[in-house]
Amino acid sequence: MNAKHTKILQAIFAKPTASSLRFADIESLVAALGGSVREGDGSRVALHLGGSIKHAHRPHPGKEAKKYQIEEIRLWLEAQGIRP
């Protein structure tokens, strides 16, 4: 995990929840943590990490993840024992 991934992780756990975090950055963080991102139908993706799967939709037409998505990702990462 490099410095960029560390900043992304800190942004996910920041309170109040960030509204300018790109969903692609979340995907790259999952990959850096040893997980994978699998494409689904349409904008659906499955984030795989440590035997756990988080299903999400890529935001469109914008690139920024919605606040509720970031909060769900935060809870999912915490369940995996990942914290900044």
trRosetta pair geometry for C-beta under 8 A, 3 or more apart (Angstrom, degrees):
i j d omega theta_ij theta_ji phi_ij phi_ji
1 5 4.3 -118 -162 88 87 139
1 6 6.2 110 143 -55 111 78
1 9 7.8 15 -171 -22 141 137
1 29 8.0 37 -131 -144 108 69
1 32 4.8 96 -104 153 73 119
1 33 6.8 29 -77 -78 117 61
2 5 5.4 99 52 11 61 101
2 6 7.2 -111 111 -6 35 93
2 32 7.3 -104 14 -140 74 141
3 6 5.4 -52 -149 34 35 116
3 7 6.6 37 153 -19 66 102
4 7 5.8 -54 -154 34 32 111
4 8 6.6 34 149 -20 65 104
4 25 8.0 -121 159 -143 101 103
4 28 8.0 -22 118 116 117 134
5 8 5.5 -50 -148 34 37 114
5 9 6.4 39 152 -20 66 103
5 28 7.0 -127 -95 122 93 94
5 29 5.2 142 -146 -114 89 75
5 32 4.5 -99 -111 94 154 167
5 33 7.9 175 -178 -47 134 78
6 9 5.7 -53 -149 35 31 112
6 10 6.4 31 152 -17 64 106
6 84 7.3 99 -166 -144 71 93
7 10 5.6 -53 -147 38 33 112
7 11 6.3 35 152 -22 65 105
8 11 5.6 -54 -149 35 32 113
8 12 6.5 35 151 -23 64 102
8 21 7.1 112 -145 -149 78 113
8 25 4.9 -162 -118 159 130 110
8 26 6.9 -175 177 -84 124 46
8 28 7.4 159 -34 77 173 97
8 29 4.7 -141 106 -70 138 128
9 12 5.7 -50 -151 30 33 113
9 13 6.6 12 157 -1 64 109
9 29 6.2 155 -63 -148 79 135
9 77 7.8 178 -139 -174 90 161
9 82 7.5 -105 -141 156 122 108
9 84 4.8 154 128 -92 104 89
10 13 6.1 -68 -148 49 31 99
10 14 6.3 53 149 -51 66 96
10 84 4.7 94 -88 -127 65 152
11 14 5.4 -32 -146 0 34 122
11 18 5.0 -16 -178 -7 93 158
11 21 5.2 152 135 -92 131 123
12 18 7.6 -73 -84 28 28 118
12 21 7.0 112 -77 -144 66 168
12 26 7.2 107 -85 -109 123 96
12 29 7.7 -166 -29 106 139 174
12 70 5.8 -155 -135 -165 69 92
12 73 5.9 -87 -150 104 125 114
12 74 5.3 175 158 -83 93 85
12 77 6.8 65 128 15 145 154
12 84 8.0 163 59 -52 89 111
13 74 6.0 136 -93 -131 58 111
13 83 6.8 82 -96 -153 155 69
13 84 5.0 -136 35 -9 147 118
14 17 7.1 129 87 -118 77 29
14 18 5.6 60 65 -38 125 100
17 67 4.7 103 110 -153 134 96
17 70 5.3 145 -167 89 112 127
17 71 5.7 -47 -102 -62 148 93
17 74 8.0 -113 -112 -21 105 145
18 21 4.8 84 103 -29 125 107
18 67 7.8 -180 79 -110 36 77
18 70 6.4 -152 58 -156 80 169
19 64 6.7 46 158 160 59 138
19 67 5.8 -31 -96 -68 83 96
20 64 5.7 -66 -139 -126 34 132
21 25 6.1 -112 -177 65 81 131
21 26 6.8 76 145 -49 114 100
21 64 6.5 102 63 -153 39 81
21 65 5.3 -31 89 37 92 109
21 70 5.9 98 53 -96 138 129
22 25 4.5 98 70 -4 90 103
22 26 7.5 -155 101 -4 54 80
22 63 5.0 -10 -134 139 95 104
22 64 6.0 -69 -94 -99 48 51
22 65 6.9 95 166 -14 13 85
23 26 5.5 -48 -157 31 44 114
23 27 6.6 47 146 -19 69 101
23 56 7.8 -168 -150 130 120 134
23 58 5.4 154 115 -137 156 73
23 59 5.7 167 -31 16 138 94
23 63 6.5 -138 23 176 89 60
23 64 7.2 122 -24 -179 81 14
23 65 4.4 125 -77 -68 79 90
23 69 7.3 -21 -103 129 103 151
24 27 5.4 -50 -151 35 37 115
24 28 6.4 37 151 -18 67 103
24 63 6.7 -29 -2 -172 107 107
25 28 5.7 -52 -146 37 34 110
25 29 6.5 40 151 -23 64 103
26 29 5.6 -51 -151 32 33 115
26 30 6.7 36 151 -20 64 101
26 47 7.9 -58 139 -97 101 147
26 65 6.1 55 -17 -53 139 149
26 70 7.7 -139 -83 -105 137 72
26 73 5.9 -68 -151 -135 133 164
27 30 5.8 -51 -152 31 33 112
27 31 6.7 31 151 -15 64 105
27 37 4.8 20 -153 -77 102 157
27 45 7.2 -44 -100 153 118 162
27 47 7.3 -133 -113 -101 66 106
28 31 5.6 -52 -150 38 37 113
28 32 6.2 38 151 -21 67 106
29 32 5.5 -55 -146 37 32 112
29 33 6.3 28 155 -17 65 107
30 33 5.8 -59 -149 38 30 109
30 35 4.2 -65 171 73 85 128
30 36 7.3 -79 132 33 107 7
30 37 6.0 106 83 -60 133 94
30 47 5.0 -107 -124 -156 163 109
30 48 7.8 108 169 57 124 44
30 49 5.7 -112 -153 -63 93 122
31 34 8.0 107 179 -22 30 7
31 35 6.3 -91 -82 72 30 70
31 36 6.7 57 -103 -108 75 39
31 37 6.5 -54 -58 -9 98 101
33 49 6.0 17 100 -136 122 124
33 82 6.6 -3 -140 -114 145 150
34 49 7.1 103 81 -139 75 80
34 50 7.7 71 89 -56 111 74
35 47 6.3 34 146 177 142 78
35 48 5.2 174 -168 92 93 58
35 49 3.4 -44 -88 -87 134 81
35 50 7.2 -53 -84 -10 100 65
36 47 7.9 172 87 -155 42 45
36 48 4.8 -3 56 57 83 111
36 49 8.0 178 22 -68 50 60
37 45 5.7 -10 -172 -177 96 123
37 46 7.4 152 -159 77 47 49
37 47 5.8 -16 -106 -104 74 65
37 48 7.5 -163 -77 21 26 79
38 45 6.8 148 75 -164 46 68
38 46 4.5 -15 60 59 101 100
38 48 6.5 46 -7 -15 108 114
39 44 7.8 97 -178 88 50 66
39 45 6.2 -41 -111 -109 40 76
40 44 3.3 -55 79 101 127 104
40 45 5.9 -155 9 -83 96 23
40 46 6.0 98 -48 -23 112 91
40 55 7.5 35 -32 -143 157 99
41 44 5.5 26 58 34 60 122
42 57 7.7 -12 108 -137 107 100
43 57 4.8 58 107 -168 105 84
43 58 4.3 -122 -173 49 98 87
43 59 7.8 154 174 -19 143 7
43 60 5.8 -129 -98 -9 150 124
44 55 6.7 -10 -166 -170 100 98
44 56 7.5 158 -149 88 56 35
44 57 5.6 -39 -92 -99 56 72
44 58 7.9 -125 -59 3 12 79
45 55 7.5 164 86 -152 44 53
45 56 5.7 -19 63 68 88 82
45 57 7.4 142 16 -111 77 22
45 58 6.1 70 -11 -42 118 92
46 53 5.4 -15 -173 -165 105 109
46 54 7.3 148 -161 73 54 42
46 55 5.4 -26 -104 -98 73 70
46 56 8.0 150 -97 23 28 67
47 53 6.9 144 74 -159 51 53
47 54 4.4 -16 59 61 107 96
47 55 7.7 -166 19 -77 75 22
47 56 6.5 21 -10 11 111 113
47 73 7.9 29 51 -120 167 97
47 76 7.7 83 87 136 129 154
48 52 7.5 158 -152 82 50 43
48 53 5.5 -18 -98 -101 69 77
49 52 5.9 -26 72 63 70 89
49 54 7.6 -4 22 4 104 105
49 76 7.9 100 52 147 126 107
49 77 7.9 -8 95 -104 156 67
49 80 5.8 -16 117 -111 114 159
50 80 5.0 132 44 -144 146 112
52 76 7.0 175 131 -168 133 93
52 79 6.9 149 -132 106 169 116
52 80 6.0 -132 32 -82 142 103
54 72 7.2 148 -162 139 122 103
54 73 6.8 105 155 -108 161 65
54 76 4.6 17 -83 -138 139 160
56 69 6.0 85 -148 -144 124 110
56 72 7.4 159 -95 94 110 133
56 73 7.6 6 -73 -70 149 98
59 62 5.5 -28 130 77 118 82
59 63 6.8 124 78 -157 106 10
59 64 6.3 -42 72 76 156 44
59 65 6.0 -178 -15 -108 128 35
59 66 6.0 148 -88 -29 127 86
59 69 7.4 -123 -51 -4 107 159
65 69 4.5 -121 -179 86 101 128
65 70 5.3 119 113 -55 125 88
65 73 7.6 -14 176 -6 156 140
66 69 4.6 96 58 2 79 105
66 70 7.3 -149 94 -5 42 84
67 70 5.8 -55 -151 36 35 110
67 71 6.3 33 153 -18 68 106
68 71 5.6 -53 -146 38 35 113
68 72 6.3 36 153 -19 66 104
69 72 5.7 -54 -148 37 31 110
69 73 6.3 32 152 -19 65 106
70 73 5.6 -53 -146 37 32 112
70 74 6.3 40 150 -26 64 103
71 74 5.5 -47 -149 30 32 117
71 75 6.7 31 153 -15 63 102
72 75 5.9 -53 -151 37 34 109
72 76 6.3 35 151 -20 65 108
73 76 5.5 -55 -147 38 33 115
73 77 6.2 32 155 -18 67 105
74 77 6.0 -57 -148 37 27 108
74 78 6.3 28 153 -19 63 108
75 78 5.6 -54 -146 37 31 113
75 79 6.4 35 153 -22 64 103
76 79 5.8 -52 -152 32 30 113
76 80 6.8 24 149 -14 61 107
77 80 5.6 -60 -153 39 36 110
77 82 4.3 -77 -179 73 91 111
77 83 7.5 138 132 -73 105 44
78 81 7.6 52 -177 -72 34 17
78 82 7.0 -100 -76 60 27 63
78 83 6.6 51 -108 -75 72 89
